[in-house]
């Protein structure tokens, strides 16, 4: 049954538009861990939307808070004026971040958070008299959003291929997936030495030209690449040795996905900045943020004259009142329902259940940490990603939504999930993947 709406006018993001419009997969409503399509059929959400509905779908507490805020104050200009909700949410976020990362700059998406962090890094070095530090390091297979800064940092070829040369001065380290680490649950024991790629970049370009190193603690959109034991610690040491800022992209990992508030705490490595979005508002409103260490913030602030704008950057909708209301209500749910602890408690069962799929012939690798796992499907003789799209469509018809990137399935259930939901998720995965 075709949906009762014209499909020709919207150019859909990250979608095979022609294929989709020939066989639409429309979501009509959602609640908890489930969604319903336009035909009224129920689907388990195995990827928390796009890793963003951590507290489950359509939470009435968030909807009520947004509704009340829109009636009271729907908008306030964020330049040279303020409203209390953004300050309150900044304090709530800072209470969750590692010690010393106490300043929060609000944006509207993860992509904007990355570009903002890049500009803050440049401003920091300029303020300390090292404005020549204009290079950035990132990784192959990285995803850091789709604005020009994030696209340049990213290491996924299809996200960069047709968009020109991008920003100059980006050097890429190798990704952390190694063949010998196939089907390793949690952190692989081998691969920490891959962090030494940053040292090689330093030797090639000079430490005093590099502003920051951007990494996802767990590379998410590429298929859940868990960092080897000691890898992030070694990156931290190299950055400290050479005066390079370390930025963690926590857009996917943040707010409980790893069993703690942020992956920085799960892996016991404190960055200088953290980007976040998605679960910040449980996806009820678009919002992102950059959390900045006091040292970085104070350096930029103290370099400006009194009464002057310290950072010439921001967005019309930075700290939007409705988004802040959603964020505060979301923080309340996380705290009241102990969802980060619940994720940590469910993780062992989730990972055991997902790794039990290893006997399926079509699966070539499984990786996982916390409440996130990546499952690689053998593409066979098909072009890269073709079989993955087919898998996603078959799973949808079987009653399961998950995110596919190429031929990698990324499984990340909402933090409110129970063991029965994990059983349902893995049962559908087994049925569909076994039939390939």
N, C-alpha and C positions, 0 to 999 in steps of 0.2 A: 504494500500500500504506500503510495507516494504521500509525502507530507502536504498539508494544505497551506503551502506557502511557495511563492516563486523563488527558485534557487539561482537564477541566472545572474543576479545583480551583485552578489557578494563574491569577492575574490578571497577565498579562505586561506588562512595562514598555515604553513607547513602541512599542506594537504594536497593529495593528488586530486585536484578539483574535478576533472572530467570523470574519473573513476567514481568519486564520491557522489556526484550528482546523478550518475546512472544508477546508483544503488545507495541511497542516503542512509546514514546511521545517525539519526537525530535523537537527542535527549530531550524529553518533555518535562520531567520532574525528577527530584532526587530527595532522599531522606536517609540519614544515617550512613550506612555503608553501601546503599543500593541506589541505582538510578533506574528510570523507566523510559523506554524509547517511545517514539510517536505512535507505535502500535499497541502500547500498553504492556509490553513485555518487560519483565524485571531483569536487571543486570547487576551482578556484584561488581563493585568498583575496586579493582585490584591495584590501582595506581593512584588512589586519592585524588582523582581528577587528573591534574598534572603535578602530582606530589604536593598539592597545596591544601586539600581539604582534610587536614590532619585530625580535626575534631569531628569529622563526619559532615555530611551534607546538610544544608538548610537548617542550621541551628537557629531556633526561634529566639534565643537570647541575643544573638548577634543581630538578627533582623529587627528585633524590637529596639535595640540600642541605636541602630542606624536610622530607623524611622523617627525615633524621638529626637535625635540630633538634627535631622533634616528639617523638622518642624521648628526647632529652636534657633539653629544657626546652620544654614546650608553651605555657606561659604564665607571665608574671611581672607582677605589678601595676605599672603605670607611674607611679603617684603615690607619691612619696617612696621609691621603690626603683627599681633599674635592672638592666639586663642588657647584657652587652658587645656583643651584635649590633647594637643600635640605635645605639650610639656609633660602632661601626665603619662602619655604613652612612652615618651622618651625615657622617663624614669623607670617605667615598668620593664622596658627592654634592657636598659642598662643594669637592672638588678639581676638579669639572667646571663649577661655576658661575662667573660673572664675578668678577673680583677684588673682595674686600671683602664679598661675599655669602657669609658663612662659617658661618651658624647655621641649623640645620634643625629644624623642628618637624614631627613625624610625625602623620599622620591616616590615614583609611581610604579616602578617595576624593577625586576632584577636587572634588566638591561641598563636602566638608568642608574642603578646602584653601582654597577661596574664602571661606567663612564665617570660617575661622580668620584669613585675611589681613585681612579686614575688622575683626575684633576686635583684631588686633595694631595696625592703623593707628589705631584709636580709642584704644587703650592708650598708644601712642606719643605722640600729641598731648596726651592727658591728663597724661602724665608730664612733658611739657615746658611745662605750664601753659596749653595751648590746647585744653582740653576742649570748647570750643564748636565745634570742627571735627568735625561729625558728618554732613556730606553726602558723597556719593560720585558720581563721574562714570563713565559707561560709554558704550556705543555701541548704536545700533540694529543689529539683526541679530547682536548678540553672544549667545554661549552661555557661561554661567559656572556650569553645574551646576543642580541642582534643589532645593537647600535654600532656605529663605526668603530668605537673603541673596543667593545666586546667582540665584534667580528674579527678584528685584527688579533686579539688575544686568542681567539678560539682556534682549535686545531682539528676541525672536522671539515673535510674538503668541500662537501656540498654546501656548507654554510658560507664559504668564502669564494667559491670558484668563479662566479659570474659577476662579482662585485668589485672588480678592479684590484688595485694594489693595496688599498686600505691605508691605515696609518703606518708610517715608517717606524723603524726602530724597535720592532718586536722580534725577540729571539725565542725559539721554542725548544724546550727540553723534550726528551723522549717521554712517552707515556709509561705507565707502570705495569702494563700487562705483559707477562712473560709466559711462554708456552709451558714451562715446568710448573707453573702455578695453577694449572687447570684444576677445577673442582676443589679448590681450597676454600674452606669455610673461614670467614673472618680475615685477619691480616696474614698475608703470605710471609713466610720466614725469609725468603730471598728477594732481593731487589732494592734494598736500601741504598745501594751504591748508585742507583739511577739519579739520585739527588745530586751527585757530583757533576751532572750536566750543568748545573748552575755555576759551579766553580769554573768549568770550561768556558762558559759564556763570559764570566768575569775576566778570565785570562785573554779571551779573544777581543773584547771590546773595552776593557778597563772598568774596574769597579766604580770609579767616579763618574761613569756615564749612565749607570743603571739606577732607576728610581725605585722600582718595586718588582716583586715576583708575585704573580697571581696563580693560585691553585685552588681547585676544589678539594677539600679534604678527602672526600670520596667522589671520584669523577662520575657524575650522575647520568646525564642525558646520553652519554656514549655507551652506557650499559653497566654501571655500577662497578667501577674499578677501585677496589679497596687498597689503601696504601700499604706497602710492605712495612713490616716492623722496623722502626727506626728511621723510615724515610722522611717523615715530616719533621722529626727532631733534627735530622741532618740539614734539611733546608733552613730551619731556624738558625742553626749554628753558622751556616754559610752567610745568611743575610746579616746576622749580627757582626760577623767578622768584617764585612765589607760595607756596612752602613746602608744596606738595602732594606726597604720596607717589605714585610711579608703580609700579603693580603689573602685571607681565606674567603672563597666564594661559598657561602653557607646558604645559598638560595634554596637548595634541595635538602641539604643535611640539617638545617636549622630547625629549632622548635620540636625537638623530641625524636626525630627520625633515627638517631643513633643511640637512643636510650638516655641521653642527657640533653640539656637545653640546646647545646651546640656540639658539633663534632670536635671543635677545639678542646672542649672539656673531656670528651670521650677518649681522644688521643693524647691528651695532656700536653698540648702545644699551644701557646698563646701567640696569635698573630698581632700585627700592629693595627690592622683594620679588618672588618668583617662585612661582607655584603649579605643582605637578606631580603626576602620578599615572600611570595607564596603563602606559607602557613602563618605569616605575620598577622594576617586578618582572616585566616581560614578560607581565603579566596572570596570572601563575601564582598570585598571592595578591593580595587587595584591599589597596591601600595608596596613600596620597597624602602630600604633604609641602608645606610652605612653607619656602622658603629666604629668609632675612632678612639684610639688610645689617647690618654690625657697628654702624653708627651708630644704627639703629632698635633693635636688640637691646640695646645698651648703655644707651640712654636709658631703656628700660623696666626693665632690671635695676637700674640705679643709683638709680632713684626709690623703690625699696622698701627698708624697713629690713632690717638683717641678720637672717638666719634666717627671713625671711618669704617666703611664696609671691609671686613677682614677677608672674606672669600666671595669673589664675584661669580657666584654660581647659584642656581636654584631653578625651581619650576613653578609655574602658576598654581599647580595643584599640590605642591609640597605640603605635607601635613594636613591634607584636606580634612575638615571636621568629621565628615561621615566615615572616612577611612580610619581616622583615629578612634571614633566610637566603636567601629568594628574591631580594631586592634585591641582596645581595652577589654571589650567583651570576650574576645578570644583569649587574652591573657587570664581573665577570670576563669574561663572553662579549663584551661590547662592546669591552673593551680587547684581549683576546686575538685576536679576529677583525677588529679595526679596522673595526667596522661603521659608525661615523660617517664615516670616510674612504670606505668602500665606497659609502655612500649618495651622497656628493658625487660620486664617480666615475660612478655609474649615472645620476645626475640628468639630464645633458644628453640621453642616449639616451631616458630615460623621457619627458621633456617633449617631445622631437621626435616621439616615437611617439604621444603623446596628442594633441598639436596637429595631427598629420596627419589626425585625425578631423574637422577643421573643415569638410570638404566635405560632411558628412552633413546633409541638409536639416533634420532634426529637432533639430539642435544649434543653440542660439542664442548660446552663449558657452562659452569654455574659458579657465580661469585655472590657473596652476600655479607652484610654486616647490619646489625640492628634490625630495623624493619624495612630493609631494602635488599633486593637481590636482582642480579642480571642473569639472563638465560640466553645463551647463544644458540641459534638454530642453524643447522647446516644449510647453506644456500643452494647446495647441489649445483646443477648446471645453469641456474637462473642468474640474471644480473643481480648485483648486490642490492638488497632491500626488497626485491620482488617477492621472494618467499615470505619475508617478514610481513609485508602488507597482506598477503593471503592469510597468514596465521592470525593477524589481528582481526580480519573480517570473519574468519571461522570462529574465533573465540567470542566475538560479539554475538554471532548467531547462536552460540552455545550458552550465552548468558553471562559473559565476563568481559569487562573492559580492562585492558592494560595498555601501557604506552610501549610502542615499538619504535626503536631507532635502527633503521636498516634491518638487519636480521637478529637484533638483540631485543629481547623482551625485558622490560624493567618493571619489576613487581614491587609495589610499595603501598600496602594496605593502610587505611586510616588507623590512627593510634587507638581508636575506640574498638577496634576489631576484637573478636573473641576467637577461641580455638575452632569453634564450629565454622567461622568464616574462613579461616585458614584451610580447613579441611575442604570446604566448598571450592575455594580458589584452586587448590592443588588438584582436586578431583577433575575439574574442568580442564586444567592445563594437561593433565595426564591423558584424558580422553582425546583431546584435540591433537596434541603433539605426537601421541602414539600412532595416530592415523596418517601421519605425513608419509 
